[in-house]
């Protein structure tokens, strides 16, 4: 009877876990009015648990309740109980609304990174008192409450320390652009961003976390002292989960190749470290048993060694999980090893799928906010695909002879080359598409080499190097060489096979993709899997080709000129669609926070969603990263005829031949159908050398309507521009330099006299953009001042006679 109960519970466990996580995600996105009232949470929780347990008990114990109908009823009732539990638990994944302001904060350092000048920590807030409000945030934001996690740069405190500080907080940037299709559920992780803070006072520092932090610090120092900076950064990422030392180009190349998981501490690293440690412990135990028989008989008998081995594996998994910072992928791997080792220690043979389902249930219950973390789903999906790979070359068992040669050949192909990697990519594809807007096709080739090379060569060498404290002379050379080979392979594959950029998925595409990925993750194989795979790919490709994609609120009327100012944070990016269907992008920058590419995250998805695969011109107004930050991604993903720029900054070397300087464009208007585009500045002899004052200034004319783009032009250049042009009047102007008080001089504002003035700046701009005096100056001239920080992307449309702002 016990085995039947175990089978009844463990058999559907993966489906229960999947249903639980799905309900948790859905209810976490539900409106406040749908959530379980606080006073009723306890009783509802208890009743739903009893309800589910009684269903399982009735289905396995009561004779008259057995049968397919009874089991179906029990399953439906159990599903309802799981849904009720998720309804109660979902609000735990949602942070309360956050209000920007100055807070007195007390918290615990739960994660630290970096060394030297580039250090930081993540604090889990357990007490926060508002001191004042910051009048910079213009959009609805969230409250700072206990449990919120905030990142603090320059915070050099030991792990686990209780600290106190005074910090000025704001909303973390969120980018609102008119992109058609679905998006990842709103991340409920803390939206707070520290603008600035006072000194951090350490209240107390427990000895255990302090010792752990000291060990991490010694490992960083050892790697930095004995290896080159690039190799040391790779070692820190693989052993400590600290990627702060990795530069942007390295991360991007590895991401393009689809091997970015190698840079993070993942299940591969946890499993390898535990296996190596247990193997070393086994060697030591064998020596003790051989040479010290008395000790072997008393403490280390051969009968107890298997149990001791599994106990050591569980302890090492937990220790490594804590040592590396406890990311979702590490926790998933650590808990899997712990549960698997515990069951083996008790003499059980656990099913990997049941262990994975248990881990998913535990982690999503303990940390509900992780169900909205893409890394959590990527880790579960990849692991599920791995553990459900067919176990035999043909996957047919005793019925092999009765199966057609085609089916047998397809089954054999599943174990060859890139097919296992393809299955993992399929299992993770919904998350990759929703969150990152791309599929790394290079992973099909890169992982075939990168994963075994990392597992068998790089990581063991790095571990030996650290354990020996760099005392072995050849270890540094071996680590350098192995990491160089790995980096070179990732860069080459990323260059050969760039990731497939995709617009946000439509509902029907996701509805088709998710069942395919689940079928793959749950072990679908053979002719049936290949049929489903080919059919899904054909339908997705055909549907993507024939389904028209346009930005929300856009129109197919080719008589209109459309200008869209994209929300890219603190930066400029605009898309112009001319009435004849041609397109131009003016700047592609954005918020200059580390490792954020506005081209990949905003501009390219927007253009692909609008059905744009070709640009007639890409304009880079000047050489500052908040204007050229996304240029590389655009050039890699779209076909571009010309690049209008005075500088080569941000433009890959292979595209320099497409650069057209402003000197050639000046006084030679370009026509795009009935629209004329003029470059007004810098033309002729320009004495100003500052990059802002050399910003390309353009005027687009369609009928009686004009649009003026000004880059980061400042007052000195504005004065010279006024002297050289009899008229600068425009219906719409992109306010110079994001509304800085160094620009928008009174004479320039009066000469332009627009009906609309658009400010492209970030939410809670640290520079105070747009400056109140500048905003007032444009408003006094009669302009309707609009800001991407307030409204997100701004769309202006004209039919040549009049213009208007399109409401979204």
C-alpha positions in Angstrom: 0.0 0.0 0.0 2.9 2.3 0.8 4.4 1.9 -2.7 1.0 2.7 -4.2 0.7 5.9 -2.2 4.2 6.8 -3.2 3.4 6.2 -6.8 0.2 8.2 -6.6 2.1 11.1 -5.1 5.3 11.0 -7.1 3.8 10.1 -10.5 1.9 13.4 -11.1 4.4 15.5 -9.1 6.0 17.2 -12.2 2.5 18.1 -13.4 1.5 19.4 -10.0 4.7 21.5 -9.8 4.2 22.9 -13.3 0.5 23.7 -12.5 1.5 25.3 -9.2 4.2 27.6 -10.7 1.8 28.5 -13.6 -0.9 29.5 -11.1 1.6 31.4 -9.0 2.7 33.5 -12.1 -0.9 34.2 -13.2 -2.1 35.2 -9.7 0.9 37.4 -9.1 -0.2 39.4 -12.1 -3.8 39.6 -11.0 -5.3 43.0 -9.9 -5.4 43.7 -6.2 -9.1 43.1 -6.1 -8.6 39.5 -7.1 -6.2 38.6 -4.3 -7.1 36.7 -1.2 -8.0 39.1 1.7 -5.4 39.0 4.5 -7.7 37.8 7.3 -8.8 34.8 5.3 -5.3 33.6 4.2 -4.8 31.2 7.2 -8.1 29.4 7.1 -8.1 29.1 3.3 -4.5 27.8 3.3 -5.4 25.1 5.9 -8.6 24.1 4.1 -6.9 23.8 0.7 -4.1 21.6 2.2 -6.6 19.3 3.9 -8.7 19.2 0.7 -5.8 18.1 -1.5 -4.5 15.5 1.1 -8.0 14.0 1.4 -8.3 13.6 -2.3 -5.0 11.6 -2.5 -6.1 9.5 0.5 -9.5 8.7 -0.9 -8.0 7.8 -4.3 -5.5 5.3 -2.7 -7.2 4.0 0.4 -11.0 3.8 -0.1 -12.1 0.8 -2.3 -15.3 2.3 -3.6 -13.5 5.5 -4.6 -11.1 3.9 -7.0 -11.3 3.8 -10.8 -10.7 6.2 -13.5 -13.7 8.5 -12.7 -12.6 8.6 -9.0 -9.0 9.3 -9.9 -10.1 12.0 -12.4 -12.3 13.6 -9.7 -9.4 13.5 -7.2 -7.0 15.0 -9.8 -9.4 17.8 -10.6 -9.9 18.5 -6.9 -6.2 18.4 -6.2 -5.7 20.9 -9.1 -8.3 23.2 -7.5 -6.5 22.9 -4.2 -3.2 23.8 -5.8 -4.8 26.8 -7.5 -6.3 28.0 -4.2 -2.8 27.7 -2.6 -1.3 29.7 -5.4 -4.0 32.3 -5.0 -3.1 32.7 -1.4 0.7 32.6 -1.9 1.0 34.8 -5.0 1.0 38.2 -3.3 4.2 37.1 -1.6 5.9 37.4 -5.0 4.7 41.0 -5.4 6.4 43.9 -3.7 4.2 46.7 -2.3 4.2 50.0 -4.3 7.4 51.9 -4.0 7.5 55.7 -3.5 10.8 57.5 -4.4 12.3 59.5 -1.6 14.9 59.5 1.1 14.8 56.6 3.5 16.5 55.6 6.6 17.3 51.9 5.9 18.4 49.0 7.9 19.2 45.8 6.1 21.3 42.7 5.7 24.0 42.2 3.1 22.9 39.1 1.3 25.3 39.3 -1.7 28.6 41.1 -2.3 30.6 41.5 -5.5 33.7 43.2 -6.9 36.9 44.2 -5.3 39.0 47.4 -5.1 37.2 50.4 -6.4 34.3 48.5 -8.1 32.6 46.9 -5.1 28.9 46.6 -4.2 26.4 44.7 -2.2 22.8 43.7 -2.3 20.8 44.5 0.8 17.6 42.8 2.0 15.7 45.6 3.8 14.1 44.7 7.1 13.3 48.3 8.2 12.7 51.5 6.2 11.6 54.9 7.4 10.7 57.6 4.8 12.5 60.9 5.5 11.4 62.9 2.4 10.1 62.6 -1.1 12.0 62.9 -4.4 10.0 65.0 -6.9 11.8 63.3 -9.9 9.7 60.2 -10.5 6.9 60.9 -12.9 5.4 57.4 -13.3 3.5 55.2 -10.8 6.2 53.6 -8.6 6.4 51.2 -5.6 6.8 51.4 -1.8 10.0 50.4 -0.1 8.9 47.7 2.4 10.6 45.0 4.4 11.9 42.2 2.2 12.8 44.4 -0.7 16.3 43.9 -2.1 18.3 46.9 -3.3 21.7 47.1 -5.0 24.2 49.5 -3.5 27.4 50.4 -5.3 30.5 51.3 -3.3 29.2 49.2 -0.3 32.2 47.3 1.0 30.8 45.3 3.9 31.1 41.7 4.9 28.5 39.3 3.8 25.7 38.9 6.4 26.3 42.2 8.0 23.5 44.3 9.5 23.9 47.8 8.2 22.2 51.2 8.5 22.3 54.0 6.0 20.4 57.0 4.6 19.7 56.6 0.9 17.9 58.6 -1.7 15.8 56.2 -3.7 14.0 56.3 -7.0 12.2 54.0 -9.4 14.3 51.7 -11.4 14.0 52.6 -15.1 11.2 51.0 -17.0 10.9 51.4 -20.7 7.5 51.9 -22.3 7.4 51.5 -26.1 4.5 50.6 -28.5 5.6 47.1 -29.3 2.9 44.7 -30.5 2.9 41.3 -28.9 3.3 39.7 -25.5 6.0 40.4 -22.9 7.4 38.7 -19.9 5.1 39.1 -16.8 6.0 42.3 -15.0 9.0 41.5 -12.9 8.0 42.0 -9.3 11.6 42.2 -8.1 12.4 45.5 -6.3 12.0 48.5 -8.5 14.0 50.7 -6.1 17.2 52.3 -7.4 19.7 54.1 -5.1 20.5 57.5 -6.5 23.0 58.4 -3.7 23.6 57.4 -0.1 25.5 58.4 2.9 28.0 56.4 4.8 27.1 52.7 5.6 27.3 51.9 9.3 27.8 48.3 10.2 25.7 47.4 13.2 27.0 43.8 13.6 28.7 41.2 11.5 28.1 37.5 12.3 31.3 35.4 12.3 30.1 32.7 9.9 29.1 35.0 7.0 32.2 37.1 7.7 34.5 34.0 7.3 32.7 33.1 4.1 33.1 36.6 2.8 36.8 36.5 3.7 37.3 33.2 1.9 35.6 34.7 -1.2 37.9 37.7 -1.0 41.0 35.5 -0.8 39.9 33.6 -3.9 39.4 36.9 -5.7 42.9 38.1 -4.7 44.5 34.8 -5.7 42.9 34.8 -9.1 43.7 38.5 -9.7 47.3 38.0 -8.5 48.2 34.9 -10.5 46.1 35.3 -13.7 45.5 37.9 -16.4 42.6 40.2 -15.8 40.4 38.5 -18.4 41.1 35.0 -17.1 40.7 36.1 -13.5 37.3 37.6 -14.4 36.2 34.3 -15.9 37.4 32.4 -12.8 35.5 34.7 -10.5 32.3 34.2 -12.6 32.6 30.4 -12.6 33.6 29.9 -8.9 32.0 32.9 -7.1 29.1 33.9 -9.3 30.7 37.4 -9.5 30.5 38.7 -13.0 31.3 42.3 -12.1 34.8 42.2 -13.6 33.6 40.9 -17.0 33.6 43.6 -19.7 30.6 44.3 -21.9 32.1 42.9 -25.1 33.0 39.6 -23.5 29.5 39.2 -22.1 27.9 40.1 -25.4 30.0 37.6 -27.4 29.2 34.8 -25.0 25.6 35.6 -25.0 25.5 35.8 -28.9 27.1 32.3 -29.0 24.5 30.9 -26.5 27.1 29.9 -23.9 26.5 32.7 -21.4 25.5 30.0 -18.9 29.1 28.9 -18.7 29.9 32.3 -17.2 27.5 31.8 -14.4 27.6 29.3 -11.6 25.1 26.7 -12.8 24.2 23.1 -12.2 27.2 22.1 -14.3 29.5 23.8 -11.9 27.7 22.5 -8.8 27.7 18.9 -10.1 31.3 19.0 -11.1 32.6 20.5 -7.9 30.6 18.0 -5.8 31.8 15.0 -8.0 35.4 16.1 -7.8 35.2 16.6 -4.0 33.5 13.2 -3.4 36.0 11.5 -5.7 38.9 13.1 -3.7 37.2 12.1 -0.4 36.8 8.5 -1.8 40.5 8.3 -2.5 41.3 9.5 1.0 38.9 7.0 2.5 40.4 4.1 0.4 43.8 5.0 1.7 42.6 5.1 5.3 40.9 1.7 4.9 44.0 0.2 3.4 46.7 1.6 5.7 44.9 2.3 8.9 42.8 -0.9 9.5 41.9 0.0 13.0 40.4 3.3 12.1 38.8 1.7 9.1 37.1 -0.9 11.3 36.0 1.5 13.9 34.8 4.5 11.9 35.2 4.0 8.2 34.0 0.5 7.5 33.1 -0.4 3.9 29.5 -0.8 4.9 29.2 2.9 6.0 31.3 4.4 3.2 28.4 4.7 0.6 26.2 6.5 3.2 29.1 8.8 4.1 29.7 9.5 0.4 26.1 10.7 -0.1 26.1 12.7 3.1 29.3 14.4 1.9 27.8 15.2 -1.5 24.7 16.8 0.1 26.9 18.9 2.5 29.2 20.0 -0.3 26.3 21.0 -2.5 24.8 23.2 0.2 28.2 24.7 1.0 29.0 25.5 -2.6 25.5 27.0 -3.0 26.0 29.3 -0.1 29.6 30.1 -1.1 28.6 31.3 -4.6 25.7 33.5 -3.5 22.6 31.4 -4.1 21.4 32.4 -7.6 18.3 30.5 -8.8 20.3 28.1 -11.0 22.7 27.3 -8.2 19.9 26.8 -5.7 18.1 24.5 -8.1 21.2 22.4 -8.7 22.2 22.4 -5.0 18.8 21.3 -3.8 18.6 18.6 -6.4 21.9 17.2 -5.3 20.9 17.5 -1.6 17.5 15.7 -2.2 19.0 13.1 -4.5 21.9 12.4 -2.0 19.4 12.2 0.9 17.2 9.7 -0.8 20.2 7.6 -1.8 21.5 7.7 1.8 18.1 6.3 2.9 18.4 3.5 0.3 15.9 4.9 -2.2 16.3 5.3 -5.9 14.7 8.6 -6.8 13.3 9.5 -10.2 15.1 12.6 -11.5 11.9 14.2 -12.7 10.3 13.8 -9.2 13.5 15.4 -7.7 13.3 18.3 -10.1 9.6 18.8 -9.5 10.2 18.8 -5.7 12.9 21.4 -6.1 10.7 23.5 -8.2 7.9 23.3 -5.6 10.3 24.1 -2.7 12.0 27.0 -4.3 8.9 28.6 -5.7 7.3 28.3 -2.2 10.3 29.6 -0.3 11.1 32.4 -2.8 7.8 33.1 -4.7 9.4 36.1 -6.4 11.7 33.7 -8.3 8.7 32.6 -10.4 9.1 35.9 -12.3 12.9 35.5 -12.7 13.8 34.2 -16.2 16.8 32.4 -14.8 14.5 30.2 -12.7 12.6 29.0 -15.7 15.7 28.6 -17.9 17.3 26.4 -15.3 14.2 24.2 -14.8 13.6 23.9 -18.6 17.2 23.0 -19.4 17.4 20.5 -16.6 14.1 18.9 -17.6 15.3 18.5 -21.2 18.6 16.9 -20.0 17.1 14.4 -17.6 14.5 13.3 -20.2 16.8 12.7 -23.0 16.2 9.2 -24.5 18.4 6.7 -22.6 19.1 4.2 -25.5 20.5 4.9 -28.9 17.1 4.0 -30.5 14.8 4.6 -27.5 12.8 1.6 -28.7 13.7 -1.2 -26.3 12.5 -4.7 -27.2 10.2 -3.3 -29.9 13.1 -2.0 -32.0 12.6 -4.6 -34.8 9.0 -3.6 -35.3 9.7 0.0 -35.9 10.4 1.5 -39.3 14.0 2.4 -40.3 13.0 6.0 -40.5 11.9 6.1 -36.8 15.0 4.2 -35.8 17.2 6.6 -37.6 15.5 9.7 -36.1 15.9 8.1 -32.6 19.6 7.5 -33.2 20.0 11.1 -34.5 18.7 12.4 -31.1 22.0 11.3 -29.5 24.3 12.7 -32.1 25.9 16.2 -32.5 23.7 19.2 -31.7 20.3 17.5 -31.3 20.5 17.3 -27.4 21.5 21.1 -27.4 18.6 21.7 -29.8 16.2 20.0 -27.3 17.5 22.2 -24.5 17.1 25.3 -26.7 13.5 24.3 -27.6 12.7 23.8 -23.9 14.0 27.3 -23.1 12.7 29.0 -26.2 9.5 30.6 -24.7 11.5 32.4 -22.0 14.4 33.4 -24.4 11.9 34.8 -26.8 9.7 36.6 -24.3 12.6 38.0 -22.1 15.4 38.6 -24.6 13.7 38.8 -28.0 16.2 36.4 -29.6 17.2 32.8 -30.0 20.9 32.0 -29.9 21.2 29.6 -32.8 25.0 29.5 -32.4 24.3 27.5 -29.2 23.7 24.5 -31.3 27.3 24.4 -32.3 29.0 26.3 -29.4 27.7 24.1 -26.6 28.9 21.0 -28.3 32.5 22.2 -27.6 32.0 24.7 -24.8 30.2 22.5 -22.2 32.5 19.5 -22.3 35.6 21.7 -22.5 34.4 23.7 -19.5 33.4 20.6 -17.5 36.4 18.5 -18.3 39.2 21.1 -18.7 38.6 24.7 -17.6 36.7 24.2 -14.3 38.9 21.4 -13.0 42.0 23.4 -13.8 40.6 26.5 -12.1 39.7 24.4 -9.0 43.1 22.9 -8.8 44.7 26.3 -9.2 42.7 27.7 -6.3 43.0 24.7 -4.0 46.8 24.7 -4.6 46.9 28.5 -3.9 48.6 28.9 -7.3 51.7 27.1 -6.0 51.9 24.8 -9.1 53.8 26.7 -11.7 52.1 25.1 -14.6 48.6 25.6 -13.3 48.5 29.4 -14.2 49.6 28.6 -17.8 47.1 25.8 -18.1 44.2 27.9 -16.9 45.2 30.8 -19.2 45.4 28.5 -22.2 42.2 26.7 -21.5 40.2 29.9 -20.9 41.7 31.5 -24.0 40.6 28.5 -26.1 37.1 28.7 -24.6 36.8 32.5 -25.1 38.1 32.3 -28.7 35.5 29.6 -29.5 32.7 31.6 -28.0 33.7 34.7 -29.9 34.1 32.9 -33.2 30.7 31.2 -33.0 29.0 34.4 -32.0 30.5 36.1 -35.0 29.7 33.2 -37.4 26.1 32.6 -36.3 24.6 35.8 -34.7 21.5 35.3 -32.6 18.1 35.3 -34.4 16.5 38.6 -33.3 12.7 38.3 -33.1 9.8 40.8 -32.4 7.7 40.2 -29.3 5.7 37.0 -29.8 2.0 37.2 -30.6 -0.5 35.2 -28.6 -0.9 32.4 -31.2 2.9 32.1 -31.5 3.3 31.5 -27.8 0.3 29.2 -27.7 2.1 27.0 -30.3 5.6 27.3 -28.8 4.8 26.5 -25.2 3.2 23.0 -25.8 6.2 22.1 -28.1 8.7 23.2 -25.4 6.8 21.3 -22.7 6.6 18.2 -24.9 10.3 18.4 -25.5 11.2 19.0 -21.8 9.0 16.1 -20.7 10.9 13.6 -22.9 9.1 13.6 -26.2 11.1 11.5 -28.7 11.1 9.5 -31.8 9.0 10.0 -34.9 6.3 11.8 -33.0 8.7 14.4 -31.6 10.3 15.0 -35.0 6.9 15.4 -36.6 5.8 17.9 -33.9 9.1 19.7 -34.2 9.0 20.1 -38.0 5.4 21.1 -38.0 5.8 23.7 -35.3 8.8 25.3 -37.0 7.0 25.4 -40.4 3.9 27.0 -38.9 5.9 29.5 -36.8 8.1 30.5 -39.8 5.1 30.7 -42.2 3.0 32.6 -39.7 5.8 35.1 -39.0 6.2 35.7 -42.7 2.5 36.3 -43.5 1.4 38.0 -40.3 1.7 41.8 -40.6 3.4 43.5 -37.6 3.0 47.2 -36.8 3.6 49.2 -33.7 0.6 49.7 -31.5 -1.4 52.6 -32.7 0.4 52.6 -36.1 -1.4 52.7 -39.4 -0.8 51.2 -42.8 -1.7 54.6 -44.5 1.3 55.3 -46.7 0.3 59.0 -47.0 1.5 59.7 -43.4 4.9 60.7 -42.0 5.4 59.0 -38.7 8.1 59.9 -36.1 8.4 57.8 -33.0 10.6 58.9 -30.1 11.5 55.7 -28.3 11.8 55.5 -24.5 15.4 54.3 -24.0 16.0 56.0 -20.7 18.6 58.7 -20.5 19.4 58.9 -24.2 18.0 59.5 -27.7 16.5 57.1 -30.2 13.9 57.9 -32.9 12.4 56.1 -35.8 11.1 57.9 -38.9 8.8 56.1 -41.3 8.4 58.1 -44.5 5.1 58.0 -46.6 6.8 55.9 -49.3 7.7 53.2 -46.8 11.4 54.0 -46.3 12.8 54.2 -42.8 15.4 56.1 -40.9 16.7 55.7 -37.3 18.2 58.8 -35.6 20.4 57.8 -32.7 20.2 54.5 -30.8 21.4 55.2 -27.3 19.9 55.0 -23.9 20.4 54.7 -20.1 24.2 54.1 -19.7 23.9 51.6 -16.8 26.5 48.7 -17.2 25.6 45.8 -19.4 22.4 47.3 -20.8 22.2 47.5 -24.6 19.3 49.8 -25.7 19.7 48.4 -29.3 19.0 44.8 -28.3 16.4 45.6 -25.6 14.4 48.4 -27.2 15.3 49.6 -30.7 15.7 46.3 -32.6 12.6 44.6 -31.0 10.6 47.7 -31.9 11.7 47.8 -35.5 11.2 44.0 -36.0 7.8 44.4 -34.4 7.0 47.1 -37.0 8.1 44.8 -39.8 11.3 46.7 -40.5 14.2 44.7 -41.8 15.9 47.4 -43.8 17.0 51.0 -42.9 17.7 53.5 -45.6 19.8 55.6 -43.2 21.1 55.3 -39.6 22.0 58.7 -38.1 24.5 58.9 -35.2 24.3 62.6 -34.1 27.6 62.5 -32.1 30.0 60.3 -30.3 28.4 59.9 -26.9 27.2 56.4 -25.7 23.7 57.7 -24.8 23.3 58.2 -28.6 25.3 55.4 -30.2 24.8 52.7 -27.5 22.5 50.5 -29.6 24.1 51.1 -33.0 26.1 47.8 -33.0 22.9 45.7 -32.4 21.1 47.5 -35.2 23.9 47.0 -37.7 24.1 43.3 -36.7 20.4 42.6 -37.0 19.2 44.9 -39.8 20.3 45.8 -43.3 21.5 49.5 -43.3 22.3 51.4 -46.5 24.1 54.4 -45.0 25.4 55.7 -41.7 25.3 59.4 -41.3 27.9 60.3 -38.7 30.9 62.4 -38.0 32.5 59.8 -35.8 33.2 56.1 -35.9 32.5 55.6 -32.1 30.1 52.8 -31.5 30.3 51.7 -35.1 31.9 48.3 -35.7 34.9 48.4 -38.0 33.3 46.3 -40.7 30.7 49.0 -41.3 33.0 52.0 -41.6 32.7 52.0 -45.4 29.0 52.9 -45.0 29.7 56.1 -43.0 28.7 59.4 -44.8 30.1 62.5 -43.1 27.9 65.6 -42.5 30.2 67.7 -44.8 28.9 65.6 -47.8 25.3 65.9 -46.7 25.3 69.7 -46.0 23.5 71.8 -48.6 22.5 68.6 -50.4 19.0 67.7 -49.3 18.0 64.1 -49.6 14.5 63.1 -50.8 12.5 60.2 -49.4 9.5 60.3 -51.6 7.7 63.6 -50.9 9.8 64.2 -47.8 12.9 66.3 -47.8 15.7 65.8 -45.2 18.3 68.6 -44.7 21.5 68.4 -42.6 21.9 71.9 -41.1 24.9 71.4 -38.8 27.8 71.0 -38.6 28.4 72.5 -42.0 31.3 74.6 -43.4 34.0 75.7 -41.0 33.1 74.8 -37.4 35.4 76.0 -34.7 33.6 74.3 -31.9 35.3 71.0 -31.1 33.1 69.7 -28.2 31.1 66.6 -29.3 27.8 68.0 -28.1 28.3 71.2 -30.1 29.1 69.1 -33.2 25.8 67.2 -33.0 24.2 66.5 -36.4 21.2 68.8 -36.7 18.5 67.8 -39.2 15.3 69.2 -40.5 12.6 66.9 -42.0 10.0 68.7 -44.2 6.7 67.2 -45.4 4.3 69.7 -46.9 3.9 72.5 -44.4 5.1 70.4 -41.5 8.7 70.4 -40.2 10.5 68.3 -37.6 13.9 69.5 -36.2 16.3 67.0 -34.6 19.1 68.7 -32.6 21.1 65.9 -30.8 22.9 67.4 -27.8 23.4 70.8 -29.3 24.4 73.5 -26.7 24.1 77.3 -26.6 27.3 78.1 -28.5 26.4 75.9 -31.4 22.8 77.1 -31.3 24.0 80.7 -31.7 26.1 79.8 -34.8 23.3 77.8 -36.3 21.0 80.8 -36.0 23.5 83.0 -37.8 23.8 80.6 -40.7 20.1 79.9 -41.2 17.4 82.5 -41.9 14.7 80.3 -40.5 14.6 77.3 -38.1 10.9 77.2 -37.5 9.5 73.7 -37.0 6.2 72.1 -36.0 8.0 69.6 -33.8 11.5 69.8 -32.2 13.5 67.3 -30.3 14.7 69.4 -27.4 18.5 69.7 -27.4 20.6 67.8 -24.9 17.6 66.1 -23.1 16.4 69.5 -21.7 19.7 70.5 -20.1 20.1 74.1 -19.1 23.2 74.3 -21.2 21.0 74.3 -24.2 17.7 75.7 -25.4 18.8 79.4 -25.4 16.1 82.0 -25.6 17.0 83.0 -29.1 17.0 79.4 -30.3 13.6 78.6 -28.7 12.1 81.8 -30.2 13.4 81.0 -33.7 12.1 77.4 -33.7 8.7 78.3 -32.2 7.3 74.7 -32.3 3.9 73.4 -31.5 5.4 70.3 -29.7 8.7 70.0 -27.9 9.8 66.5 -27.1 12.3 65.8 -24.3 14.1 62.4 -24.5 15.3 61.7 -21.0 15.3 59.0 -18.3 13.0 58.6 -15.4 14.5 60.3 -12.3 17.4 61.7 -14.4 20.4 62.1 -12.2 21.2 65.3 -14.2 17.8 66.8 -13.5 16.6 66.6 -17.1 14.6 68.4 -18.3 15.5 71.4 -16.3 12.5 73.4 -15.0 13.7 76.6 -16.7 14.1 74.9 -20.0 10.7 73.4 -19.8 9.2 76.7 -18.9 11.0 78.4 -21.8 9.5 76.1 -24.4 6.1 76.2 -22.8 6.2 80.0 -22.8 6.8 80.0 -26.5 3.5 78.0 -26.9 4.9 74.5 -27.2 3.3 71.5 -25.7 6.3 70.0 -23.8 6.3 66.2 -23.8 8.8 63.9 -22.1 9.5 60.2 -22.6 10.2 60.0 -18.9 6.6 60.8 -18.3 4.7 59.1 -21.1 7.1 56.6 -22.5 7.5 56.5 -26.3 5.9 59.5 -28.2 4.4 59.1 -31.7 3.9 62.1 -33.9 2.1 61.8 -37.3 1.6 64.2 -40.2 -0.3 64.1 -43.4 1.7 67.1 -44.8 -1.0 69.6 -43.9 -1.2 69.1 -40.1 0.4 67.0 -37.4 -0.8 65.4 -34.3 0.3 63.3 -31.3 -1.0 59.8 -31.5 -2.6 58.5 -28.3 -1.6 55.0 -27.2 
